[in-house]
Amino acid sequence: MCMKPAWKKESRFFAVRLAAATAALLLGAGGTAFALRVFYFSGSFLGPYSLLRAALFSPAPIALGVWLLYGLSGSAAFRRRLLGAAWWFFTALYCMVLAFVLFGGGRRDYDYSYLKPNLSPFLSLVREFKSAFSGRFDMRPLMGLMGNLALFFPLGFLLPWKMKGRYPRLAATLLLLAAIVAVESLQQLLVVGVFDIDDILLNFTGMLLGAAMQSAVQKTVKKRTAAAKDM
């Protein structure tokens, strides 16, 4: 029985790709420390350019390094372990950043005590859209809405990969909905935010979009795996 080599050393550019993967992972490790420091001090008050810089120097290089190593390896077991390690890394990084965004950063110095909870669906959404389009166009209210939409997108993508049972996506959806409501309530109790039903709607919609992308990616991976086995 012919066994596949653990590494595809017959590749013409094996050494180059291995060096590139190592460099990307090292850059990502340094970028992760930088990103966590930035989010710790700024949280949800981080500017768009700082956010882009943190993304480019942390998750992007790690994802590139994982992709390069995945392509170099011919071992199914190594690939599973590599993807498992990547899942844990990205999930841990995301959860730490999420905690800083929701409970840390500039929120520690901002007075939320005078704000009242919003229990009327779409009230905040309509107000933000009016603020953006009344008179001179202002992008800032829309950026806040997009931020709330994107906040739980990564968790909607990551969590279903590890959920077991007959209906993993349904279980992940219910768990994340409970987490979103708990986070909004905790922000109100700790006075680092205000409970807003529209934030829950936006967070939940973003989470559903992440779960939909996860489903599409998983189907693509299964099709390619099945096609490779048939060859």
GUDO-278726 format. One record per residue: x, y, z of N, C-alpha, C, O in turn; chain; residue number from 1. Coordinates in Angstrom, 2 decimals. Each point is the difference from the previous one (the first is absolute). Example, Ala and Ser with C-alpha at 12.3 -4.5 7.8 and 13.67 -1.06 7.14 Angstrom:
GUDO-278726
13.19|-5.69|7.80|-0.89|1.19|0.00|0.90|1.20|0.00|1.04|-0.02|0.66|A|1
-1.39|1.07|-1.38|0.82|1.19|0.06|-0.77|1.09|0.73|0.51|1.11|0.17|A|2
END
This chain:
GUDO-278726
0.85|-1.20|0.00|-0.85|1.20|0.00|0.88|1.25|0.00|0.90|0.15|0.84|A|1
-1.16|0.73|-1.79|0.81|1.21|-0.13|-0.50|1.08|0.94|-1.16|0.40|-0.06|A|2
2.04|0.08|0.92|-0.37|1.05|0.97|0.43|1.35|-0.56|1.07|0.15|-0.59|A|3
-1.95|0.84|0.81|0.35|1.36|-0.42|1.04|0.58|0.95|-0.07|-0.23|1.21|A|4
1.01|0.97|-1.74|0.99|0.62|0.89|-0.66|1.07|0.86|-0.98|0.63|-0.40|A|5
1.55|-0.43|1.60|-0.55|1.03|0.89|0.17|1.39|-0.60|-0.84|0.87|0.20|A|6
1.94|-0.68|-0.93|0.25|1.29|-0.63|0.27|-0.22|-1.49|0.69|-0.94|-0.38|A|7
-1.25|1.81|-0.44|0.17|-0.12|-1.44|1.32|0.63|-0.43|0.03|1.05|-0.64|A|8
1.07|-1.72|1.03|1.32|0.57|-0.26|0.37|-0.02|-1.48|0.99|0.60|-0.40|A|9
-1.79|-1.31|-0.40|0.31|0.00|-1.42|-0.43|1.31|-0.66|0.33|0.25|-1.16|A|10
-1.06|0.56|1.90|-0.42|1.29|-0.53|1.23|0.86|-0.33|0.96|0.04|0.77|A|11
-1.01|0.62|-1.90|1.14|0.79|-0.48|0.31|1.16|0.95|1.16|0.37|0.19|A|12
-2.21|0.20|0.38|0.19|1.17|0.86|-0.27|-0.35|1.46|-0.48|0.85|0.76|A|13
0.78|-2.07|-0.35|-0.28|-0.43|1.37|0.70|0.89|1.02|-0.63|0.48|0.94|A|14
1.93|-0.26|-1.12|0.76|0.79|0.97|-0.50|1.44|0.07|-0.07|0.59|1.08|A|15
-0.29|-0.03|-2.24|-0.49|1.38|-0.03|-1.33|0.11|0.73|-0.21|0.92|0.80|A|16
-0.69|-1.87|-1.07|-1.31|0.05|0.64|0.10|-0.27|1.50|-0.73|0.59|0.79|A|17
1.62|-1.49|-0.40|0.19|-0.27|1.43|0.55|1.23|0.71|-0.43|0.33|1.11|A|18
1.40|0.34|-1.75|0.56|1.23|0.59|-1.06|1.10|0.07|-0.07|0.74|0.98|A|19
-0.76|-0.65|-2.01|-1.07|1.00|-0.01|-1.02|-0.28|1.10|-0.49|0.92|0.65|A|20
0.16|-2.21|-0.45|-0.95|-0.38|1.04|0.55|0.34|1.38|-0.72|0.53|0.85|A|21
2.00|-0.82|-0.62|0.64|0.31|1.28|0.02|1.50|0.25|-0.31|0.45|1.11|A|22
0.66|0.32|-2.13|0.04|1.46|0.14|-1.38|0.56|0.29|-0.15|0.91|0.81|A|23
-0.87|-1.45|-1.48|-1.37|0.47|0.21|-0.47|-0.29|1.42|-0.64|0.84|0.63|A|24
0.96|-2.03|-0.13|-0.41|-0.37|1.36|0.71|0.87|1.04|-0.61|0.40|1.00|A|25
1.89|-0.13|-1.21|0.75|0.87|0.92|-0.54|1.42|-0.02|-0.14|0.64|1.04|A|26
-0.16|-0.14|-2.24|-0.59|1.33|-0.12|-1.36|0.06|0.69|-0.33|0.97|0.67|A|27
-0.45|-2.04|-0.86|-1.31|-0.05|0.64|0.08|-0.05|1.51|-0.85|0.57|0.69|A|28
1.86|-1.26|-0.16|0.18|-0.07|1.46|0.29|1.38|0.57|-0.57|0.40|1.02|A|29
1.49|0.33|-1.69|0.30|1.36|0.45|-1.18|0.92|-0.19|-0.28|0.86|0.84|A|30
-0.43|-1.02|-1.96|-1.17|0.83|-0.27|-1.13|-0.25|0.98|-0.78|0.91|0.30|A|31
0.67|-2.15|0.20|-1.04|-0.31|0.96|0.21|0.76|1.30|-0.95|0.53|0.58|A|32
2.19|-0.48|-0.11|0.31|0.76|1.21|-0.32|1.49|-0.20|-0.54|0.65|0.89|A|33
0.87|-0.14|-2.08|-0.29|1.40|-0.32|-1.50|0.25|-0.02|-0.48|0.98|0.56|A|34
-0.27|-1.88|-1.22|-1.45|0.17|-0.12|-0.69|-0.03|1.36|-0.89|0.81|0.27|A|35
1.30|-1.75|0.58|-0.62|-0.10|1.32|0.27|1.25|0.83|-0.87|0.47|0.73|A|36
2.07|0.07|-0.84|0.33|1.23|0.73|-0.86|1.16|-0.48|-0.51|0.78|0.80|A|37
0.34|-0.68|-2.12|-0.81|1.08|-0.57|-1.44|-0.11|0.45|-0.61|0.99|0.41|A|38
0.06|-2.20|-0.48|-1.40|-0.19|0.40|-0.20|0.17|1.50|-1.05|0.46|0.44|A|39
2.06|-0.82|0.35|-0.13|0.15|1.45|-0.17|1.46|0.38|-0.82|0.33|0.86|A|40
1.57|0.56|-1.49|-0.06|1.41|0.36|-1.10|0.76|-0.73|-0.51|1.00|0.51|A|41
0.13|-1.45|-1.72|-0.98|0.74|-0.80|-1.37|-0.65|-0.04|-1.02|0.70|-0.02|A|42
0.98|-2.02|0.00|-1.28|-0.71|-0.03|-0.84|0.38|-1.20|0.49|0.00|-1.13|A|43
-1.77|0.32|1.36|-0.92|0.34|-1.09|0.24|1.39|-0.56|-0.61|0.37|-1.00|A|44
1.50|0.41|1.64|0.31|1.34|-0.47|1.20|0.00|-0.96|0.60|1.04|-0.26|A|45
-0.27|-2.20|-0.26|1.12|-0.13|-0.93|-0.39|0.57|-1.36|-1.09|-0.28|-0.50|A|46
1.99|1.07|-0.10|-0.27|0.59|-1.30|0.12|-1.02|-1.12|0.62|-1.05|0.20|A|47
-1.20|1.33|-1.38|0.01|-0.98|-1.11|1.40|-0.35|-0.48|0.26|-1.15|-0.36|A|48
0.66|2.11|0.34|1.36|-0.28|-0.47|0.76|-0.87|1.00|0.75|-0.89|-0.39|A|49
-0.94|1.16|1.67|0.63|-0.83|1.03|-0.57|-1.42|-0.04|0.72|-0.97|0.21|A|50
-2.03|0.87|-0.47|-0.63|-1.31|-0.10|0.54|-0.79|-1.18|0.28|-1.19|0.12|A|51
-0.12|1.86|-1.26|0.55|-0.66|-1.18|1.44|-0.43|0.23|0.40|-1.09|-0.40|A|52
0.39|1.94|1.06|1.40|-0.33|0.28|0.10|-1.21|0.93|0.85|-0.87|-0.19|A|53
-1.73|0.82|1.21|0.01|-1.13|0.92|-0.37|-1.30|-0.72|0.57|-1.05|0.28|A|54
-1.53|1.13|-1.21|-0.41|-1.19|-0.74|1.10|-0.49|-0.95|0.22|-1.20|-0.14|A|55
0.47|2.16|-0.49|1.03|-0.37|-0.97|1.23|-0.63|0.66|0.69|-0.82|-0.62|A|56
-0.43|1.19|1.87|1.21|-0.50|0.65|-0.27|-1.13|0.99|0.94|-0.49|0.63|A|57
-2.18|0.05|-0.49|-0.27|-1.11|0.93|-0.69|-1.17|-0.69|0.68|-0.97|-0.33|A|58
-2.00|0.98|0.11|-0.64|-1.20|-0.58|0.40|-0.28|-1.43|0.08|-1.16|-0.41|A|59
0.17|2.22|-0.38|0.34|-0.22|-1.41|1.29|-0.80|-0.18|-0.01|-0.97|-0.76|A|60
1.14|1.33|1.42|1.21|-0.81|-0.16|-0.15|-1.42|0.54|0.53|-0.94|-0.59|A|61
-1.25|0.79|1.70|-0.22|-1.35|0.54|-0.77|-0.86|-0.98|0.35|-1.15|-0.24|A|62
-1.41|1.72|-0.35|-0.80|-0.74|-0.98|0.86|-0.37|-1.21|-0.13|-1.11|-0.53|A|63
1.00|2.02|0.09|0.88|-0.29|-1.13|0.98|-1.13|0.35|0.21|-0.90|-0.81|A|64
0.37|0.96|2.00|0.93|-1.05|0.42|-0.67|-1.36|0.08|0.57|-1.00|-0.42|A|65
-1.77|0.95|0.96|-0.75|-1.26|0.09|-0.31|-0.53|-1.39|0.14|-1.20|-0.26|A|66
-0.55|2.09|-0.65|-0.32|-0.42|-1.36|1.23|-0.58|-0.70|-0.10|-1.01|-0.70|A|67
1.25|1.64|0.88|1.22|-0.49|-0.64|0.41|-1.37|0.56|0.37|-0.90|-0.76|A|68
-0.44|0.74|2.09|0.35|-1.29|0.60|-0.99|-1.09|-0.40|0.39|-1.14|-0.23|A|69
-1.65|1.51|0.13|-1.03|-0.97|-0.41|0.28|-0.53|-1.40|-0.14|-1.19|-0.27|A|70
0.55|2.10|-0.62|0.29|-0.42|-1.37|1.27|-0.81|-0.13|0.13|-0.80|-0.92|A|71
0.81|0.99|1.85|1.27|-0.74|-0.05|-0.12|-1.42|0.54|0.77|-0.88|-0.39|A|72
-1.71|0.66|1.28|-0.10|-1.30|0.67|-0.86|-0.98|-0.79|-1.05|0.37|-0.55|A|73
1.49|-1.61|0.50|-0.79|-1.05|-0.62|-0.64|-0.91|1.03|-0.62|-1.00|-0.37|A|74
0.74|1.33|1.64|-0.55|-0.81|1.08|-1.35|0.53|0.43|-0.12|1.16|0.40|A|75
-0.91|-2.00|-0.48|-1.35|0.40|0.40|-0.06|0.29|1.50|-0.68|0.93|0.43|A|76
1.41|-1.72|0.36|0.01|0.21|1.45|0.63|1.34|0.36|-0.51|0.72|0.86|A|77
1.63|-0.40|-1.53|0.65|1.29|0.26|-0.91|1.15|-0.40|-0.07|1.00|0.71|A|78
-0.63|-1.14|-1.82|-0.90|1.06|-0.45|-1.12|0.23|1.00|-0.38|1.14|0.27|A|79
-0.16|-2.24|0.27|-1.08|0.14|1.00|0.52|0.72|1.25|-0.67|0.88|0.53|A|80
1.86|-1.28|-0.08|0.58|0.66|1.19|0.30|1.47|-0.27|-0.19|0.86|0.86|A|81
0.66|-0.57|-2.08|0.31|1.38|-0.36|-1.26|0.85|0.00|0.00|1.11|0.55|A|82
-1.05|-1.62|-1.15|-1.26|0.75|-0.03|-0.60|0.13|1.39|-0.60|1.03|0.33|A|83
0.75|-2.07|0.50|-0.49|0.07|1.38|0.74|1.07|0.80|-0.61|0.76|0.75|A|84
1.94|-0.72|-0.91|0.79|1.02|0.70|-0.37|1.40|-0.48|-0.08|0.93|0.80|A|85
-0.15|-0.79|-2.11|-0.39|1.30|-0.55|-1.35|0.43|0.55|-0.21|1.17|0.33|A|86
-0.72|-2.13|-0.22|-1.34|0.31|0.55|0.12|0.53|1.42|-0.61|1.01|0.34|A|87
1.38|-1.69|0.49|0.15|0.43|1.40|0.68|1.36|0.08|-0.38|0.83|0.83|A|88
1.38|-0.61|-1.66|0.69|1.30|0.02|-0.94|1.13|-0.36|-0.10|0.98|0.73|A|89
-0.60|-1.12|-1.86|-0.89|1.08|-0.45|-1.17|0.20|0.96|-0.43|1.14|0.21|A|90
-0.08|-2.22|0.36|-1.11|0.14|0.95|0.46|0.71|1.27|-0.70|0.87|0.51|A|91
1.88|-1.24|0.01|0.52|0.65|1.21|0.30|1.47|-0.26|-0.33|0.86|0.82|A|92
0.95|-0.56|-1.96|0.31|1.39|-0.35|-1.28|0.81|-0.14|-0.08|1.12|0.51|A|93
-0.90|-1.68|-1.18|-1.27|0.70|-0.20|-0.70|0.27|1.33|-0.50|1.10|0.22|A|94
0.48|-2.10|0.67|-0.69|0.17|1.29|0.68|1.08|0.86|-0.68|0.76|0.68|A|95
2.02|-0.70|-0.72|0.70|1.04|0.76|-0.29|1.38|-0.58|-0.26|0.95|0.75|A|96
0.30|-0.84|-2.07|-0.31|1.29|-0.64|-1.44|0.39|0.29|-0.28|1.17|0.28|A|97
-0.63|-2.13|-0.34|-1.42|0.27|0.25|-0.21|0.52|1.42|-0.79|0.92|0.23|A|98
1.51|-1.51|0.74|-0.11|0.45|1.38|0.48|1.44|0.15|-0.62|0.79|0.71|A|99
1.73|-0.45|-1.38|0.52|1.38|0.07|-0.97|0.98|-0.66|-0.18|1.12|0.49|A|100
-0.43|-1.55|-1.61|-0.92|0.88|-0.72|-1.27|0.24|0.81|-0.52|1.12|0.03|A|101
0.01|-2.15|0.61|-1.28|0.09|0.69|0.10|0.55|1.42|-0.94|0.64|0.49|A|102
2.08|-0.89|0.17|0.08|0.37|1.42|1.23|0.84|0.37|0.09|0.49|1.12|A|103
0.83|-0.31|-2.05|1.24|0.71|0.34|0.21|1.22|-0.85|-0.94|0.65|-0.44|A|104
2.23|-0.35|0.22|0.34|1.14|-0.84|-0.56|1.30|0.53|-0.01|0.24|1.21|A|105
-0.48|0.60|-2.12|-0.56|1.30|0.37|-1.28|-0.08|0.79|-0.42|1.00|0.58|A|106
-0.21|-2.16|-0.54|-1.25|-0.14|0.77|0.23|0.25|1.49|-0.92|0.42|0.71|A|107
2.13|-0.68|-0.24|0.28|0.20|1.42|-0.05|1.47|0.39|-0.23|0.33|1.17|A|108
0.45|0.55|-2.14|0.06|1.43|0.28|-1.23|0.76|-0.48|-0.08|1.22|0.16|A|109
-0.88|-1.93|-0.74|-1.19|0.65|-0.55|-1.17|-0.16|0.96|-0.19|-1.07|0.58|A|110
-0.59|2.12|-0.42|-1.14|-0.03|0.94|-1.27|-0.45|-0.73|-0.56|0.74|-0.81|A|111
0.12|-1.97|1.10|-1.21|-0.54|-0.60|-1.20|0.10|0.94|-1.11|-0.41|-0.37|A|112
1.30|0.94|1.56|-1.05|-0.04|1.02|-1.24|0.81|-0.38|-1.10|-0.30|0.47|A|113
1.27|1.32|-1.31|-1.14|0.86|-0.35|-0.82|-0.57|-1.18|-1.08|0.51|-0.30|A|114
1.59|-1.55|-0.35|-0.70|-0.59|-1.14|-1.04|-1.02|0.45|0.24|-0.77|0.93|A|115
-1.39|0.78|-1.57|-1.08|-0.92|0.36|-0.03|-1.19|-0.97|0.31|0.16|-1.18|A|116
-0.66|-1.34|1.67|-0.09|-1.18|-0.88|-1.05|0.21|-1.09|-1.00|0.69|0.22|A|117
1.24|-1.27|-1.37|-0.95|0.05|-1.11|-0.63|-1.37|-0.19|0.68|-0.96|-0.36|A|118
-1.96|0.87|0.59|-0.73|-1.27|-0.15|-0.92|0.01|-1.21|-0.77|-0.94|-0.20|A|119
0.83|1.99|-0.61|-0.86|0.13|-1.18|0.79|-0.38|-1.25|0.94|0.71|-0.36|A|120
-1.30|-1.81|-0.29|0.75|-0.44|-1.19|0.02|1.07|-1.09|-1.01|0.66|-0.25|A|121
2.16|-0.50|-0.39|0.25|0.89|-1.14|0.03|1.49|0.35|0.22|0.83|-0.87|A|122
-0.44|-0.49|2.13|0.03|1.41|0.39|1.39|0.58|-0.20|0.15|1.07|-0.59|A|123
0.88|-1.76|1.09|1.37|0.48|-0.14|0.45|-0.04|-1.46|0.73|0.88|-0.45|A|124
-1.17|-1.90|-0.29|0.39|-0.11|-1.41|-0.52|1.18|-0.81|0.73|0.58|-0.80|A|125
-2.00|-0.24|1.01|-0.59|1.13|-0.72|0.69|1.30|0.38|0.26|0.85|-0.85|A|126
0.04|-0.70|2.14|0.67|1.22|0.45|1.39|0.15|-0.62|0.39|1.09|-0.41|A|127
0.36|-2.20|0.34|1.34|0.05|-0.57|-0.03|0.29|-1.50|0.84|0.74|-0.51|A|128
-1.82|-1.31|-0.20|-0.11|0.26|-1.43|-0.39|1.46|-0.26|0.50|0.63|-0.93|A|129
-1.40|-0.10|1.76|-0.37|1.41|-0.14|1.19|0.90|0.27|0.20|1.00|-0.68|A|130
0.58|-1.36|1.68|1.18|0.79|0.34|1.02|-0.03|-1.13|0.70|0.99|-0.24|A|131
-0.61|-2.12|-0.46|0.98|-0.14|-1.08|-0.41|0.76|-1.25|0.85|0.54|-0.70|A|132
-2.16|-0.50|0.40|-0.45|0.54|-1.28|-0.74|1.33|0.11|-0.43|0.56|-1.01|A|133
0.28|-0.03|2.22|-0.66|1.31|0.14|1.05|1.09|-0.15|0.98|0.07|0.74|A|134
-1.21|0.78|-1.72|0.97|1.07|-0.27|1.23|-0.56|-0.68|-0.09|-0.76|-0.97|A|135
1.26|1.14|1.49|1.25|-0.47|-0.58|0.25|-1.45|0.41|-0.16|-0.36|1.17|A|136
0.54|-0.48|-2.15|0.17|-1.44|0.26|1.09|-0.23|1.05|1.11|0.54|-0.09|A|137
-1.45|-1.37|1.07|0.94|-0.33|1.08|0.15|-1.52|0.06|-0.97|-0.71|0.23|A|138
2.19|0.24|-0.43|0.25|-1.44|-0.07|0.08|-0.64|1.38|-0.15|-1.22|0.12|A|139
0.38|2.01|0.93|0.26|-0.56|1.32|-1.15|-0.84|0.55|0.26|-1.08|0.53|A|140
-1.53|1.52|-0.63|-1.09|-0.87|0.49|-0.07|-1.34|-0.72|-0.27|-1.03|0.62|A|141
0.52|1.04|-1.93|-0.02|-1.24|-0.77|1.16|-0.91|0.39|-0.15|-1.22|0.00|A|142
1.30|1.80|0.33|1.14|-0.79|0.45|-0.33|-0.73|1.29|0.41|-1.14|0.20|A|143
-1.16|1.82|0.69|-0.42|-0.65|1.24|-0.92|-1.17|-0.26|0.12|-1.05|0.64|A|144
-1.06|1.21|-1.58|-0.91|-1.09|-0.35|0.76|-1.17|-0.61|-0.26|-1.16|0.32|A|145
1.20|1.47|-1.21|0.80|-1.06|-0.64|0.87|-0.71|1.03|0.22|-1.21|-0.10|A|146
0.28|1.96|1.08|0.80|-0.62|1.06|-0.81|-0.99|0.80|0.48|-1.10|0.30|A|147
-1.72|1.47|0.05|-0.87|-0.92|0.73|-0.37|-1.22|-0.84|-0.16|-1.10|0.52|A|148
0.03|1.31|-1.83|-0.31|-1.10|-0.90|1.16|-0.98|-0.10|-0.20|-1.21|-0.10|A|149
1.43|1.74|0.13|1.19|-0.84|-0.16|0.49|-0.61|1.31|0.83|-0.91|-0.02|A|150
-1.34|1.40|1.16|0.57|-0.36|1.29|-0.04|-1.51|0.27|0.99|-0.56|0.47|A|151
-2.12|-0.09|-0.76|-0.14|-1.42|0.28|0.09|-0.86|-1.26|-0.24|-1.21|0.05|A|152
0.60|1.83|-1.18|0.18|-0.76|-1.24|1.07|-1.09|0.15|-0.25|-1.14|-0.39|A|153
1.43|1.45|0.95|1.03|-1.04|0.13|-0.44|-1.19|0.85|0.30|-1.15|-0.33|A|154
-1.02|1.43|1.44|-0.44|-1.10|0.85|-1.06|-0.84|-0.68|-0.06|-1.22|0.20|A|155
-0.78|1.86|-1.02|-0.98|-0.75|-0.79|0.66|-0.92|-1.00|-0.54|-1.05|-0.35|A|156
1.74|1.45|-0.12|0.76|-0.83|-0.93|0.77|-1.09|0.73|0.07|-1.14|-0.48|A|157
0.52|1.46|1.62|0.90|-0.93|0.69|-0.73|-1.07|0.81|0.39|-1.17|-0.03|A|158
-1.43|1.56|0.74|-0.62|-0.92|0.96|-0.59|-1.26|-0.63|0.20|-1.09|0.55|A|159
-0.93|1.17|-1.68|-0.60|-1.22|-0.56|0.99|-1.11|-0.34|-0.38|-1.17|-0.06|A|160
1.67|1.52|-0.18|0.99|-1.02|-0.33|0.18|-0.99|1.14|0.35|-1.16|-0.23|A|161
-0.57|1.60|1.48|0.26|-0.85|1.16|-1.27|-0.52|0.66|0.08|-0.78|0.94|A|162
-1.24|1.19|-1.41|-1.25|-0.46|0.59|-0.33|-1.40|-0.49|0.12|-0.30|-1.18|A|163
-0.54|-0.55|2.10|-0.35|-1.38|-0.33|-1.52|-0.18|0.12|-0.72|0.89|0.45|A|164
0.27|-2.05|-0.88|-1.42|-0.31|0.11|-0.68|0.02|-1.35|0.64|0.16|-1.04|A|165
-1.95|-0.33|1.08|-0.76|-0.11|-1.24|-0.17|1.35|-0.69|0.00|0.08|-1.23|A|166
-0.15|0.97|2.02|-0.21|1.33|-0.57|1.04|0.97|0.56|-0.32|0.83|0.85|A|167
1.56|-0.94|-1.31|1.08|0.83|0.57|-0.20|1.49|-0.22|0.30|0.80|0.89|A|168
-0.81|-0.41|-2.06|-0.17|1.42|-0.27|-1.13|0.60|0.84|0.09|1.14|0.44|A|169
-1.15|-1.92|-0.23|-1.09|0.47|0.85|0.48|0.18|1.43|-0.32|0.99|0.65|A|170
1.09|-1.95|-0.16|0.55|0.09|1.36|0.92|1.21|0.13|-0.05|0.72|1.00|A|171
0.90|-0.50|-2.02|0.90|1.15|0.02|-0.78|1.31|-0.04|0.35|0.96|0.68|A|172
-1.42|-0.91|-1.48|-0.82|1.20|-0.11|-0.66|0.35|1.33|0.03|1.16|0.42|A|173
-0.62|-2.14|0.24|-0.66|0.25|1.28|1.01|0.40|1.07|-0.28|0.88|0.82|A|174
1.43|-1.52|-0.82|1.03|0.33|0.98|0.50|1.43|-0.19|0.18|0.73|0.97|A|175
0.04|-0.34|-2.22|0.50|1.34|-0.27|-1.06|1.07|0.27|0.33|1.10|0.44|A|176
-1.59|-1.41|-0.71|-1.07|0.95|0.31|-0.06|0.26|1.50|-0.14|1.14|0.44|A|177
0.25|-2.20|0.35|0.02|0.15|1.46|1.21|0.82|0.44|-0.10|0.83|0.90|A|178
1.26|-1.06|-1.55|1.21|0.74|0.35|-0.14|1.49|-0.34|0.44|0.85|0.76|A|179
-1.06|-0.54|-1.89|-0.18|1.40|-0.41|-0.91|0.74|0.98|0.30|1.12|0.40|A|180
-1.40|-1.76|-0.01|-0.91|0.62|0.97|0.69|0.17|1.34|-0.17|1.03|0.67|A|181
0.96|-2.02|-0.26|0.72|0.08|1.28|1.03|1.14|-0.02|0.15|0.71|0.99|A|182
0.54|-0.55|-2.12|1.00|1.06|-0.12|-0.66|1.38|0.10|0.49|0.87|0.71|A|183
-1.61|-0.68|-1.43|-0.71|1.29|0.06|-0.45|0.30|1.43|0.10|1.14|0.46|A|184
-0.60|-2.15|0.23|-0.47|0.18|1.37|1.16|0.32|0.94|-0.13|0.84|0.88|A|185
1.26|-1.53|-1.08|1.15|0.21|0.86|0.61|1.39|-0.21|0.46|0.63|0.96|A|186
-0.47|-0.15|-2.19|0.48|1.36|-0.25|-0.83|1.03|0.78|0.54|0.96|0.55|A|187
-1.85|-1.19|-0.51|-0.88|0.92|0.73|0.29|-0.07|1.50|0.06|1.03|0.67|A|188
0.11|-2.23|-0.15|0.24|-0.17|1.43|1.34|0.59|0.44|0.11|0.56|1.09|A|189
0.92|-0.70|-1.94|1.34|0.49|0.34|0.20|1.46|-0.41|1.06|0.58|0.25|A|190
-2.07|0.01|-0.87|0.03|1.40|-0.44|1.18|0.24|-0.96|0.69|1.01|0.10|A|191
-0.47|-1.95|-1.01|0.99|0.18|-1.07|-0.69|-0.02|-1.36|0.64|-0.17|-1.03|A|192
-1.93|0.35|1.05|-0.81|-0.01|-1.21|-1.45|0.16|0.39|-0.33|0.19|1.17|A|193
-0.55|-0.28|-2.16|-1.42|0.12|0.26|-0.73|-1.11|-0.76|0.34|-0.30|-1.14|A|194
-1.34|-0.28|1.78|-0.77|-1.08|-0.63|-0.81|0.58|-1.15|-0.77|0.95|0.18|A|195
0.95|-1.53|-1.38|-0.70|0.48|-1.20|-0.44|-1.21|-0.81|0.82|-0.79|-0.46|A|196
-2.12|0.65|0.29|-0.55|-1.14|-0.74|0.49|0.00|-1.44|0.14|-1.06|-0.61|A|197
0.13|2.25|0.06|0.49|0.07|-1.38|1.44|-0.52|-0.12|0.38|-0.57|-1.02|A|198
0.41|0.76|2.07|1.34|-0.59|0.01|-0.09|-1.52|-0.05|0.79|-0.66|-0.69|A|199
-1.75|0.11|1.42|-0.19|-1.46|0.00|-0.40|-0.47|-1.40|0.51|-1.02|-0.48|A|200
-1.41|1.75|-0.17|-0.43|-0.37|-1.35|1.17|0.04|-0.99|0.14|-0.89|-0.83|A|201
0.70|1.93|0.93|1.14|0.11|-0.90|1.04|-1.08|0.29|0.53|-0.62|-0.92|A|202
-0.23|0.40|2.21|0.95|-1.05|0.38|-0.47|-1.37|-0.49|0.78|-0.79|-0.52|A|203
-2.06|0.52|0.70|-0.56|-1.30|-0.38|0.01|-0.18|-1.52|0.28|-1.09|-0.49|A|204
-0.59|2.15|-0.24|0.05|-0.05|-1.47|1.42|-0.28|-0.48|0.20|-0.80|-0.90|A|205
0.78|1.48|1.51|1.39|-0.25|-0.36|0.42|-1.42|0.30|0.72|-0.62|-0.77|A|206
-1.19|0.10|1.91|0.31|-1.38|0.35|-0.60|-0.98|-1.03|0.65|-0.97|-0.38|A|207
-1.88|1.24|-0.07|-0.63|-0.86|-1.01|0.77|0.04|-1.32|0.12|-1.02|-0.69|A|208
0.39|2.19|0.33|0.80|0.11|-1.22|1.29|-0.82|0.13|0.43|-0.64|-0.96|A|209
0.19|0.67|2.15|1.19|-0.80|0.23|-0.29|-1.49|-0.09|0.79|-0.76|-0.56|A|210
-1.93|0.34|1.12|-0.39|-1.41|-0.06|-0.29|-0.43|-1.44|0.31|-1.12|-0.40|A|211
-0.91|2.02|-0.38|-0.28|-0.31|-1.41|1.30|-0.18|-0.79|0.10|-0.88|-0.84|A|212
0.90|1.73|1.13|1.29|-0.14|-0.67|0.68|-1.30|0.42|0.60|-0.68|-0.84|A|213
-0.70|0.33|2.11|0.59|-1.26|0.48|-0.62|-1.18|-0.73|0.71|-0.93|-0.39|A|214
-2.03|0.96|0.22|-0.69|-1.08|-0.70|0.47|-0.12|-1.44|0.22|-1.11|-0.50|A|215
-0.05|2.25|-0.18|0.46|-0.02|-1.39|1.42|-0.53|-0.10|0.31|-0.78|-0.90|A|216
0.57|1.21|1.82|1.39|-0.46|-0.01|0.07|-1.49|0.28|0.76|-0.73|-0.65|A|217
-1.54|0.26|1.61|0.00|-1.41|0.36|-0.46|-0.88|-1.17|0.56|-1.07|-0.23|A|218
-1.58|1.51|-0.48|-0.48|-0.75|-1.17|1.06|-0.05|-1.09|0.18|-1.03|-0.65|A|219
0.52|2.14|0.44|1.05|0.05|-1.01|1.14|-0.95|0.36|0.51|-0.72|-0.86|A|220
-0.12|0.72|2.15|1.08|-0.88|0.46|-0.39|-1.46|-0.19|0.82|-0.81|-0.44|A|221
-2.07|0.45|0.76|-0.46|-1.38|-0.15|-0.01|-0.43|-1.46|0.38|-1.13|-0.31|A|222
-0.80|2.02|-0.57|-0.03|-0.33|-1.42|1.41|-0.23|-0.54|0.24|-0.95|-0.76|A|223
0.69|1.81|1.15|1.38|-0.15|-0.48|0.66|-1.24|0.56|0.76|-0.68|-0.69|A|224
-1.08|0.38|1.96|0.56|-1.22|0.61|-0.52|-1.24|-0.70|0.75|-0.93|-0.27|A|225
-2.06|0.92|-0.03|-0.60|-1.14|-0.69|0.57|-0.14|-1.42|0.24|-1.11|-0.46|A|226
-0.04|2.24|-0.21|0.56|-0.05|-1.35|1.44|-0.51|0.01|0.41|-0.74|-0.89|A|227
0.36|1.14|1.92|1.39|-0.46|0.10|0.07|-1.50|0.26|0.91|-0.66|-0.50|A|228
-1.86|0.11|1.28|0.00|-1.43|0.28|-0.36|-0.82|-1.24|0.46|-1.13|-0.17|A|229
-1.30|1.72|-0.70|-0.43|-0.72|-1.21|1.08|-0.03|-1.08|-0.08|-0.80|-0.93|A|230
1.09|1.68|1.07|1.06|0.07|-1.03|0.94|-1.20|0.10|0.94|-0.11|-0.78|A|231
END
